[in-house]
């Protein structure tokens, strides 16, 4: 375990803390910690930072409820920056965005696909309704149409799986996932809520079958 006394704070007694989503790996925010806020974070298990603008301790989510449960904290090779992996409850950004990093400065077009990215795109379609978009069509037709498509895609997955056609099953599962995300966007259900529900079910069954002695 790294010796915390070896961390290098700047002239103001601060060290940058890069906060990432422990589940998706997405970068959520950049904040600063001092020795006190780091000790509070370690003791309470939730992120606590030092606000440079207010010049005071700042427990993330204290007023908004968007707390960040700490999974791990790692120092970089120079011991002058921290990587904080968290499980977040709600958006990380004060604007309501999932991440503070949403102002695109440059994009090569090679960004890997992610369900979070697709969900963000669907929210944009829901809000902006661009013409000619199939997603716009679904939102304009309403929830009954979306639910009908989810049902149809479920049937297609069953048919492909029953036939043992692996490639077709993958194709239909992708269709089902897309329409399920459209339904989530329509109902304002976030991927984080689904991940949290799955995490609650991720337990080991310790039940032992009792056999009768004959």
N, C-alpha and C positions, 0 to 999 in steps of 0.2 A: 504494500500500500504506500502510495506517494506521501511524503512528509509535507503537510500543508504549510509548515514554516518556511519551506523553500519556494513558495509562490512569490512571484515578483510583482508587486503593486507599483503603480506609477507614482509620480510626485504628489498626487492628491490622495494616495492611498487606495486607488481603485484598480480593478482588473476586469477586462472585458469578458462577458459571459455570453457565448453563442448558444441559444436555446433551440433544440431540435425535437421533433416529434419522434418518440421512441418507437412508434409503430411503423410510420411511413418513411422516416428519415428526413422529412421536409424541414428546412430551416424556418423557424417561426419568428425569431426576434433576436436583436442584439441589445443587451443591457449591461449594467456594470454592478459589480459587487465590491464591498470592502470586507475587511476581516469580520466585522460584526454581522453583516448580512449573510456572509457565507456560513458562519457558525449557526445563525438562526435557521438557514436553509437546511443544514445538516441535522440540526436538532429536531425541527418540525417536519421535515420530509417534503416541504413545499417551497417553491422558489421565493426568495426574498432578495430584493436588489437595493441599490442605493440610487436615489433619484438625484441626478446632477442639477436638474432645473429647480427642484423644490428643496434640495439639500437636506434630505431626510430619508429614513428607511422606507421601503416600499414593498409590501407583501403583495405579490401578483394575485389579482382576483379578490382582494380584500373588500372592494366595493362592488365590483361587477359580478363576482361569483365565478369568474373564469380562471380558476386556480390551476396550478401546474404541479402535479405530483412528481417528485424526482425519482428517476430510475437509476441514473448514474451521473457522476461528475468526473470529468477527465481533464487533466492539464496538458497543454501542448508541450512540444519538445523543449521550448525555452522557458516553460513554467510562467509565461506572462499572459496567458489566455486560458479560458475554461470552456469546455464543451459540456453543456448540461442537457441530458436526454430526459424528456418528461412525457408523462401521459396527461394531456390537457383536457380540461372541462370547459369547452367553449372556445371561441376565437382568441387568438393570441394578441391581435392588434386592437388598439383602442378605437379604430374605425369600424370594427366589426368584421374585418377580413380575417380569414383563417391564419394568415401569415402577414407580418409587417412588410415582407418583400414582395410587392406587387407592381411597383413602378418599373416597367421593362425599359432598360437602357439599350440593350443589344440582345439579339437572338439569332443564332446561326441556323435555326430550323431543325436542329438535330436533338432537341430536347426529348428525352425518353417519355414514352406514354405512361400515364398513371391514372388510376381511377379518380384520384382527387382532382387532377387536371381536367378530366372529362366531366366530372360533376360541376366544376367551376364553369366550364363551357356551357353546360346545360342551364345553369342559373342565368348566364348571360343571354341565352336564347329566350328563356322565360321572361326576362326583363325587357329585352330589346325587340323581340319578335321580328327578326329580319325576314324579308320575303324570300320565298323559294326554299326555305329550310324545312326539312321533314320534322325536325323537333318543334319548330314554330307551329306547324300543322297540328301536331299532337296537343300542344298547349292550348291552341285555339279551339280544338274540338272538345277539350275538357277531360275531366278525370274518368268518366265512363269509357271514353275511347282509349285512354291510356291503360285502364284496367283490362279492357278487352284485348289489347295487344299483349299485355303481360300474360294473360290466360292462353292466348294463341301460341306464344313462344314457349310456354311451359309444355304444351301439347307437342310442339315440334321437337323439343328436347327429349321427351318420352319416346316419341316415334324413332328418332335417330338412335337413342340409347338402346332401345329394344332390338333394333336392327343390327346392333353391333358395329355401326359405322362410326369409327372414332373421329375422322375428319369432319363429318357432318354434325356429330354431337358437339364438337368444339365450336363450329360455326353457329349452331343454334344456341349454345350456351352464351356466346358473345351477344347474340341478339337479345336473349333474355336479360342478361346483365345490363345492357343498354336501356331497355325499356323499364327495368326495375329502377335504374338511376333516374329516369325521367319521372317515374312515380314519386321517388324520394324528393326530387326537386319540386314537384308540384305540391307536395305535402310539407315542404320545408323540413324534411328529415335529413340530417347530415350523415355522411359516412362515419363520422366519429361516434354518433349514437349507435349505429349498427355494430361498429367495432367494439364499443363498450358492452353491448349486449352479448356479443360473441365471447368477449373476455370473461364475462360472468359465468359462462357455460364451460369455460376451459378449465375443468377440474378433473382430478384423477379419481376414478371410482374405486374406493377402498373396500367395497363390499366383498365379503368372502362367502361363497356358497357353502352352506352347511349341509353335509350329507348325513343321512340317518344311518346309524349302525344297525346291521341286520344280523 
